[in-house]
Amino acid sequence: MGYRAENLLSLLKAATPMILGVLGVIFLALPLRLFEGWAPTPIVPLVVVFFWSVYAPEFLPSVSVFFIGVLQDLLTGGPLGLWAAVYLATQFIVMSQRSYFMGREQKVVWLGFALATAGASLMLWLVMSLMSGALLPVGSLLAQMAATVLIYPLFGMVFGQLHRRVLVEG
Amino acid sequence: MEFLGQDKREGLGRRANSRFVLLLLILVSTLLLLSSLYSAEASVFKKAREGVIDAAAPVLQHLSAPIAWFNDLVGGVGDYFNVLEQNKALREENAELRQWMNEALELRKVVAAYEGLQSYQAPPEADPVDAFVIGEANDAFARSMIVNAGRSKNVESGQAVVGDKGLVGHIVHTGSKASRVLLLTDIQSRVPVYIEDTGLEGILVGNTRARPVIAITESADVIEVTPGQRVLTSGAGGVLPRGLPVGVIDSEKSGDILVDLFADYAETRMVRILNYEFPAVDEGAVTETQDGEAEEAPAPAEG
């Protein structure tokens, strides 16, 4: 019993980043309408992907990232594979820059996240413009990405505590 | 289950392996993207979308209720501060509506007289299904909502969805208990419309902005529209019924006619899905129908 419970717990711990990513996707599909629809909903899965790619990629395998992205594509009705490609590209770039981020100040990591978000935005905009055959307005995309960058410190702190105290030590 | 835990973290060659998988998955996503670019929607993908909508529906339904409650609460606080102004506006609107009511009652009599004529054939009526908005794509480019009615209530792709103010969009994917509504502002949205009093037919094209534009389909002349003219669905293409209110002309900017939508997507909580079937045309009735249409659409010279 004890052994099985422990196993279950470790499984749950290993799956936590993915579960958070899935929750972030559901968050994106809810009719939140923050501030009567004026504030865009932050893209929490992007924070999840970035955070665990920097600090502990082994907790968020690419398969999970792919799953989160495809789920978001299916649920929000966008072209299939778009968000999966964006998240995976983010993970790829972040993991190649990992050695730079390790042990840096939070501010530097935040800046890194802003850059990753800008890259993701550019990719999204290019693909969607290509698909619709016209250059799309960037206003709402920039607003949503700005909201995502703004919430990063808060989520980064919470995820950091969760990762250190529960997933690794607990 | 050890492989999912931390024990294998330090394993040799794990990094290389994971990079390979990562690149492989990037390739897979790109291929998926290209395939959706190439063929609009394969049936496998469509099934997957419908399955995900169905699976997510109970979760969304349970979570959207407290969100609606909270938004009501916040909105209620705002209302409290401008209750006097609202009262005044409502009184004015009420007076105006009373006049409309009288006019409508008169018209009802006239219509009843016409319906009493022997040759009158009632047009097919829409069979509405009411549904709540339980989900919404909070995406910069994809604009859609998820409503809690699906195939079990005879909801099908293509059906019009209206809110309390006007057209909201149309159904694109149907699960068994929930469906996706493509909003008029989505880049994929194309709705045939006409501009009242001008006889101008066009297609309302979504572009992710709050105000979609009209692409005029049949007119060689200079197009003149005035802000405030109503825009209604034209029924062309035989998907959406004719005459659903869409919005009013907002302005004309560098050849684009912007439409101010009646539907307020930040306020849309409940919608009505119109299960409308176009009347089948039988051979004998063709000439009659054509005459009817000619009368309905006035010549541009008139407007």
Chai-1 contact restraints between the chains, C-beta under 6 A:
chainA,res_idxA,chainB,res_idxB,connection_type,confidence,min_distance_angstrom,max_distance_angstrom,comment,restraint_id
A,N7,B,M1,contact,1.0,0.0,6.0,A-B,restraint_1
A,S10,B,G5,contact,1.0,0.0,6.0,A-B,restraint_2
A,L11,B,M1,contact,1.0,0.0,6.0,A-B,restraint_3
A,L11,B,L4,contact,1.0,0.0,6.0,A-B,restraint_4
A,A14,B,L4,contact,1.0,0.0,6.0,A-B,restraint_5
A,A14,B,G5,contact,1.0,0.0,6.0,A-B,restraint_6
A,L28,B,N138,contact,1.0,0.0,6.0,A-B,restraint_7
A,A29,B,G135,contact,1.0,0.0,6.0,A-B,restraint_8
A,L30,B,L63,contact,1.0,0.0,6.0,A-B,restraint_9
A,P31,B,S64,contact,1.0,0.0,6.0,A-B,restraint_10
A,P31,B,V133,contact,1.0,0.0,6.0,A-B,restraint_11
A,P31,B,E136,contact,1.0,0.0,6.0,A-B,restraint_12
A,R33,B,A266,contact,1.0,0.0,6.0,A-B,restraint_13
A,E36,B,A266,contact,1.0,0.0,6.0,A-B,restraint_14
A,G37,B,A266,contact,1.0,0.0,6.0,A-B,restraint_15
A,T41,B,N138,contact,1.0,0.0,6.0,A-B,restraint_16
A,E58,B,R9,contact,1.0,0.0,6.0,A-B,restraint_17
A,S62,B,V21,contact,1.0,0.0,6.0,A-B,restraint_18
A,S62,B,L22,contact,1.0,0.0,6.0,A-B,restraint_19
A,S62,B,L25,contact,1.0,0.0,6.0,A-B,restraint_20
A,F66,B,L25,contact,1.0,0.0,6.0,A-B,restraint_21
A,L74,B,A48,contact,1.0,0.0,6.0,A-B,restraint_22
A,L74,B,R49,contact,1.0,0.0,6.0,A-B,restraint_23
A,L74,B,V52,contact,1.0,0.0,6.0,A-B,restraint_24
A,L75,B,V52,contact,1.0,0.0,6.0,A-B,restraint_25
A,L75,B,A56,contact,1.0,0.0,6.0,A-B,restraint_26
A,T76,B,A137,contact,1.0,0.0,6.0,A-B,restraint_27
A,T76,B,D139,contact,1.0,0.0,6.0,A-B,restraint_28
A,T76,B,A142,contact,1.0,0.0,6.0,A-B,restraint_29
A,G77,B,A137,contact,1.0,0.0,6.0,A-B,restraint_30
A,G77,B,A142,contact,1.0,0.0,6.0,A-B,restraint_31
A,G77,B,S144,contact,1.0,0.0,6.0,A-B,restraint_32
A,G77,B,R180,contact,1.0,0.0,6.0,A-B,restraint_33
A,G78,B,A142,contact,1.0,0.0,6.0,A-B,restraint_34
A,P79,B,S36,contact,1.0,0.0,6.0,A-B,restraint_35
A,L80,B,L32,contact,1.0,0.0,6.0,A-B,restraint_36
A,L80,B,S36,contact,1.0,0.0,6.0,A-B,restraint_37
A,L80,B,F45,contact,1.0,0.0,6.0,A-B,restraint_38
A,G81,B,S29,contact,1.0,0.0,6.0,A-B,restraint_39
A,G81,B,L32,contact,1.0,0.0,6.0,A-B,restraint_40
A,G81,B,L33,contact,1.0,0.0,6.0,A-B,restraint_41
A,L82,B,L33,contact,1.0,0.0,6.0,A-B,restraint_42
A,A84,B,S29,contact,1.0,0.0,6.0,A-B,restraint_43
A,A85,B,S29,contact,1.0,0.0,6.0,A-B,restraint_44
A,A85,B,T30,contact,1.0,0.0,6.0,A-B,restraint_45
A,L88,B,L25,contact,1.0,0.0,6.0,A-B,restraint_46
A,L88,B,I26,contact,1.0,0.0,6.0,A-B,restraint_47
A,L88,B,S29,contact,1.0,0.0,6.0,A-B,restraint_48
A,F92,B,L22,contact,1.0,0.0,6.0,A-B,restraint_49
A,M128,B,F141,contact,1.0,0.0,6.0,A-B,restraint_50
A,M131,B,L37,contact,1.0,0.0,6.0,A-B,restraint_51
A,S132,B,I187,contact,1.0,0.0,6.0,A-B,restraint_52
A,L136,B,T208,contact,1.0,0.0,6.0,A-B,restraint_53
A,P137,B,T208,contact,1.0,0.0,6.0,A-B,restraint_54
A,P137,B,R209,contact,1.0,0.0,6.0,A-B,restraint_55
A,S140,B,A140,contact,1.0,0.0,6.0,A-B,restraint_56
A,L141,B,A140,contact,1.0,0.0,6.0,A-B,restraint_57
A,Q144,B,A140,contact,1.0,0.0,6.0,A-B,restraint_58
